[in-house]
Amino acid sequence: MNFKLIPIILALLLGCSHTLIGQDLKRKKKSSDGYFEDYYVLKSDKKIKQGQYVRFDEDDLGNRSVSQMGFYERDQPADLWSYFHANGSSLKEEGSYREGKRNGLWKTFFKSDRLRSADSNELNQAIHVDETGTIQILRNNLPIASEGVYLNGEKVGAWNYYSKKGQLIDKYDHSNNKLVSDNRNDQNTPILPYLGGEDHLDYLLHEFFDNLRGTKKSKTGKVEYAIDFSSNQPNFNLIAIKGNSNIKEILREFVTNIPDYWLPSIDNNNYSKLIFTILENDEIFYPEIIFKKY
């Protein structure tokens, strides 16, 4: 996002919050390593956030891009919150909080580099301010990744998981930890036995690396694992790894912390091979998952 637009956007966003009306608040701006915050606190207790909150990520050159925005009610997230992919390129996740916990419908979106607002030729801009001063979060043409309901911070009921092409891959009942249906047989190519397929594992990998911004990385790294589904829990068997120790540890950490949404019954106890490849381009890293079946 253009750095010069930030004061305008902040003034518009933070000046229109309904939670500010009739309250004695103080505006705060806080710059920390890697991000910048603009929000309000109660004058009576400056530790308590109240009203609209906006956070920007900041790169080494001082460029800022929106990463999240929402509301606080007595220091707890409340109402609608929106989270954005790295560099503010597109909406990543959106839904509501109640008493500090996720509640109600939430949607996640794959990263899109092809967003275009209806009245602007600008690309890769998650927030658009039109000539009337109206702020819009760009949602047109967003590739939805998943959608479902939270109750008190937990996923409940049936969630839908889609591919990047918009195809429904899995419907999963999170209340009973049970796969309701899958459309894998309708696809032309094998789909990774993971909830939502390899597109969702790729989504998690990008999210993981977005959170590592500011971490010194090296050129190319590669980790290759075989996954054995012969037992109830998948076993990761390291086949090959290359890159310096920093890249190795980063990739090991990702594999270790993959959420346990594997679907071994779908794979019929066959082996699957995952290759994690990290590519460097002008200090920007593009993680990639290559999936093959033995």
N, C-alpha and C positions, 0 to 999 in steps of 0.2 A: 504494500500500500504506500502511496506517496506520502512521505513524511510531512509535507506542508499541509496536508488535509487533516492531520490529527487534531490540532487545536479546535478546528471547526466542528469536527465530528464529536469530540468530547463535550464541547459546549452544548451542542444540540442534544446529545444523548443524556448527559447528566443534568441538563436543565429542565427536562420534560418529565421526569419521573413522578408518578402520582404519589409515591411514598414520601416525597419531599414536602408536600403541601402541609402547612401548619406545624412543621416540626423544626426545632432549633438544631440545625446541623452545621457541621464544619466540613468544608471540602479539603481533601488531602490528596497530594500527589507524592508517589513514592517510587523511587528508582532503585532497583536492585540489580545484582549481577544477572544480566540476560533478560530482564523484563522491566516493564514500567506499569504502574497502577494509578488509576484516577478514580476516586470514590468519595463517599461521605461517611462521617462518623457523628455520633451524638455529641453535642457540646458538653453535655453533663457527664459523659463517660467516653473519652476519645478512643478507648479500646474497642468500642462496639460499632461495627459497620451498620449503616442504615441507608437504604435507598439504592440507586443504581450504581453498578460496579463495572468498570471496563479495565481489561488487562491487555497489554501489548507485549509481544516478544520483541527483543532487541538484538540485532546481530552485532558483529564486531565493528561494523562501520557506523553504528548508531541508527540504522534504519529500523523502523518499527512497523509491525504488522499485528492486527488484532488477533488475539488468541481466544478470548472468552469475554462474554458480557452477560449480565443478569442483574438480579436484585437481591439485596440483603434485608432481612427483617430481624432486627435485634441480633445481629451477628450470625444469623443462619441464612443459608441460601433459601430463597423463596420465589415463587412464581416462575416465569419463563427464563431459562438459561440457554445460551447458544455457545457452542465451542467450535473452533475453526482449525482446519489443517494448517501445517507449518506454512509460514509466509503469508498467512491470511488468504490463501488462494481460494478456498471454498469452505462451506459449512461442513462440519464433521459430525456434530451430534447436537440434538436439541430436544428439550422436554422441560417439565416443571418439577419444582421442589415444593415440599410442604414440611415445615418444621425441620428444615435442614436435611431432609431425605428425599430421594427421588420418588415421585408419585405420579401416576397417570401415564399417558402415552409418551413414549420416547422413540425417536428415530435416529439411526446413524446413516452416514452417507460416505460412499467411496470418494476419494480425492478426485476432483474434476479440474482440469486445466482448460476447459472449453466453455466456461461460463460467460455469458454476455447479457447485459441488462437490456431491457426493451428499448430504452432511449439513450443508450450509450454504446460506443464502440470499444470501450475499455475492456480488456480481458484480465482474468486472474484477480478480480477484486471482489471480496466477499461481501463488502458493505458498499452500498451506493447512496450518495446524497444527491437528490435531484435539485433542480433550480429553485424549487419552492422551499427547500430546506428539509423536506421529508426524507427520513432515513429508511432504507430498505435493506434487509438481508436477502441477498440473491439466492433464490431457491429454484429458479427455473432450470430445467434439464439436469437436476442433481441426480446422480445414480444412487438410489437408495440401497443400503447394505442390509439393514435389519429394522424391524419395527415390532413393538410390543409394549406391554404395560409393566411398570414398576409399582410395588406396594411396599412402603416403608423401607425403600432402598434395595429391595430384592426383586429380581425378575420373577414374574408370576404368569401363569397361563400360557397360552400358545403364542410363540414368537415366530415371525416369518424371516427367513434368511435368503437373500437374493445373490445372484452373480452380478458382475459388473455390467453384463448385458441386459439386466433387468429380469432375468428368469428366476422364478421361485425355485430354490434348490431344496430347502428343508423347512419343515414346520415342526417346532420343538416345544413340548410342554415343560416349562421350567418348574412348575409346581410339583410335578411328579417325576421330573428327570427322565422323560420318555420322548422318543422320536415319534411324532404323530404321523408324518408322511414325508416322503422324499421323492423328487422327480429325477433322480440320477439316471434311471433307465431311459429317460426321454432325451438325454444328451448324447451328442455324437462322439465325445471323448471321455475317457475315465475322469472321475472327479475324486479328489482327495477325500479320504474318510475322516473328514473333520467337519464340524457343524458349519454349514454354508460353503464348504469346499475350499479350494486353495485361494480363492479370492479373499476369503475372510482371514486366512492365515497371513496372506500378504498385507491385508489391512492392519493386522496386529503388529506385523514387522515394521511397517512404516510408522505406526503410532509409537512403537518402542524407540525407533531412531529419532523421531521428532523430539522425544523427551531427553535425548542424549545431546541435543544441540549445546555447543560450548565445550563438549568433550573432545579432546584431541584425538583424531582418528588418522589412520594411515591409508595408503593407497588401496590396493585390492586385497580382500580377504575372502576366503572360501571355506565353508564347512560342509561336509557331506555325512549324512546320517542314514542308516537303515532303520526303519521302524518295524518292530515285531509285534503283531497283534494276536499272537497265539495265546496270550493270557488276558485277563480282564483289564489290566492296565498296560498301555503301550510301553515298550522298552526301546530306548534310543541307543543304538550301537554306532559309535563313532567309526567312520570308515577312513576319512581323510580330512586334514585341516591344513591351511596355509595362510600366511600373513604374519605380521608381528604379534607380539604377546598381547598388545592392547586390543587388536581386532579379534583375536582368538577368544579373549575373555568376554568381550561384548557379545559375540555370537553364542558362546556357551551360556551366558546369562539369559539371552532370549529364549533359547531352546529349553532351558531349565524352568522358565517362568511362563511357558505357553499355557493358557487356561485349559483345563481338562475337559474339552468338548470333543474329544476323539470319538468316532463311531466305529469301533472295531468290527461290529457285526456286519456292517456294510461291505467291509473289505474281504470278507470270507477268509480271514486268517492268512491272507497273502502278505508278502513283504512290500513295503513302499519305500522309495528312496527320495529323500529331500536334499536339495543342494541350495545352500544359502550363499549368495554372491553379493558382495558389496563393491560398487563401482564409484570411482571418484571423478568429478568433473568440476574444475575450478572450486575446489573445496566443498562442493555439494555432493552428498552421497545418495546414491540411488539403490537401496536394498532391493533384492530380487529373490524370489523363491522359484526354483526350477523343480518340478515334480515329475518323477518317472516311476513306473511300476516294473518290478523285477519279473 
